[in-house]
Amino acid sequence: MDKVFIKDLLVRGIIGIREWEREKEQDILINVTAYTNTIPAAESDDINDCVDYSALAKKIKKHAETAKRMTVEALAHDLAKICLETPLVRKVVVRVEKPGAVRFAKSVGVEVERKRDE
């Protein structure tokens, strides 16, 4: 299966369990790999046969900026569901990170994998 990816989408939103995290927006780093069949798009050269990564990135960004989730697990699950609503996406891997959330670590987060039939 082929892959369409969105790499290092940086958004700002409310995420976390601590009081200060509920008041101040933080950086959230998102990576998405959407599994699809690109042969129809390659043969037709038509955007209607493609996973529109620009439209998908906008949906992901909007949700991440407004969801105000407590955990990165919940946000990653939300984003995976959004990706799977895209008709041509069969499977998705979503990675959500909070850069600088843990002292001495560049980033922490979670990666989830979901399939259309789950």
Number of C-alpha atoms within 10 A of each C-alpha: 10 10 15 18 16 15 13 14 14 13 17 16 22 21 27 20 11 9 8 11 15 16 12 12 16 19 17 23 20 24 19 28 20 27 20 18 17 16 13 12 14 12 9 11 11 10 10 10 16 20 23 13 15 10 11 17 19 11 14 21 19 13 17 25 18 12 14 16 19 15 14 20 17 15 22 26 20 17 26 25 16 15 28 19 13 14 11 17 20 18 20 25 20 24 24 27 22 19 15 13 15 10 7 7 9 11 15 14 17 16 16 15 15 17 15 14 7 5
